[in-house]
C-alpha cells in the first residue's frame, strides 16, 4: 500500500489518507472501522476520487481538438501520487498537478487539491479544481467511498434491515448501463419508495445512477438506527453500488457521469463535463458523519 498520513480529531476519530490518489483508506470512530477494507476478492479500493472524468468513456478514449487520448474508467487521479502541501494533527491537504504523464491522457494544465479533515465522528473533504491553462478546462469529479455492509448488526440480505435514505423524494428510475459501462437512454425502475431504498444485494446487477437529484445527502441506515451519512456540495448526481456477493455498499457523488452510448464528440461536449474558465477555480465538498 502507498504511504498514508493519519489524522486524528480530539474525540479520537481517526482517518488514514493515502498519498496515492488522496484516497481515504480508513475512517475509525470509537475504534470501529467504517470504510471498506479493500479486499481484492471483491473490490480492491476503499474510497477513490474520480477525475478528470467519471465513468466510462466511449472506446476508452476522449477526444480533444480532434485527437483521441486514452482515458481509463473514472480517470487517472486515483492512481497518481499526490504531494502534501499542508498538514496538521487533524487535517492534510494533498495536491495533483498536470505533468507529462497526465498530459498523455488529458492535455490540460490543471491543479486538484484534496483537503481532508477529521471531526467528531466525521470525515470531511474540500476539493478545489484549478485551471492553470489558457483554454477552458473540461472536467468531472467524483467520490466513490464504500462502507462495510453490515456495519452495525443485521444481515446483508433483502430482509436484513439496511436501507439508503435520500434527503428528498427522488424519481424511482435510473438509466440502464450498457456495454463497456456506457449509459443508455432507456431506464429501469428501482424500488425507491419516495426517499427510501430498502437494500437487497440482488438489485445490484449494475450501479443505480440517480441523475440530477434534489438530494444533497444520503444516509446508509442500519436496522438499529446507526447511520453513515454523506452530505455533498455541488455534486448533482448520486449513485448506489455494490456487487451481489460483496460485503460493502458504495455511496457515490458525481459532477459528471459516463458517456452515453453512441457519443463520439469532443470531451468538452460531453454533456456532464464542467467547463472551467482559464485561471478559474471550482470548489466541491463531501462530509461523512456517523450518527446514532
Residue, then its C-alpha position, 0 to 999 in steps of 0.5 A: x500500500x502507498x504511504x498514508x498520513x493519519x489524522x486524528x480529531x480530539x474525540x479520537x476519530x481517526x482517518x488514514x489518507x493515502x498519498x496515492x490518489x488522496x484516497x481515504x483508506x480508513x475512517x475509525x470512530x470509537x475504534x470501529x472501522x467504517x470504510x471498506x477494507x479493500x479486499x481484492x476478492x471483491x473490490x480492491x479500493x476503499x474510497x477513490x476520487x474520480x477525475x478528470x472524468x467519471x465513468x466510462x468513456x466511449x472506446x476508452x478514449x476522449x477526444x480533444x481538438x480532434x485527437x483521441x487520448x486514452x482515458x481509463x474508467x473514472x480517470x487517472x487521479x486515483x492512481x497518481x501520487x499526490x504531494x502534501x502541501x499542508x498538514x496538521x494533527x487533524x487535517x492534510x491537504x494533498x495536491x495533483x498537478x498536470x505533468x507529462x504523464x497526465x498530459x498523455x491522457x488529458x492535455x490540460x494544465x490543471x491543479x486538484x487539491x484534496x483537503x481532508x479533515x477529521x471531526x467528531x465522528x466525521x470525515x470531511x473533504x474540500x476539493x478545489x479544481x484549478x485551471x492553470x491553462x489558457x483554454x477552458x478546462x473540461x472536467x468531472x469529479x467524483x467520490x466513490x467511498x464504500x462502507x462495510x455492509x453490515x456495519x452495525x448488526x443485521x444481515x446483508x440480505x433483502x430482509x436484513x434491515x439496511x436501507x439508503x435514505x435520500x434527503x428528498x423524494x427522488x424519481x424511482x428510475x435510473x438509466x440502464x448501463x450498457x456495454x463497456x459501462x456506457x449509459x443508455x437512454x432507456x431506464x429501469x425502475x428501482x424500488x425507491x419508495x419516495x426517499x427510501x431504498x430498502x437494500x437487497x444485494x440482488x438489485x445490484x446487477x449494475x450501479x443505480x445512477x440517480x441523475x440530477x437529484x434534489x438530494x444533497x445527502x444520503x444516509x446508509x441506515x442500519x436496522x438499529x438506527x446507526x447511520x453513515x451519512x454523506x452530505x455533498x456540495x455541488x455534486x448533482x448526481x448520486x449513485x448506489x453500488x455494490x456487487x451481489x456477493x460483496x460485503x460493502x455498499x458504495x455511496x457515490x457523488x458525481x459532477x459528471x457521469x459516463x458517456x452515453x452510448x453512441x457519443x463520439x464528440x469532443x470531451x468538452x461536449x460531453x454533456x456532464x463535463x464542467x467547463x472551467x474558465x482559464x485561471x478559474x477555480x471550482x470548489x466541491x465538498x463531501x462530509x461523512x458523519x456517523x450518527x446514532 
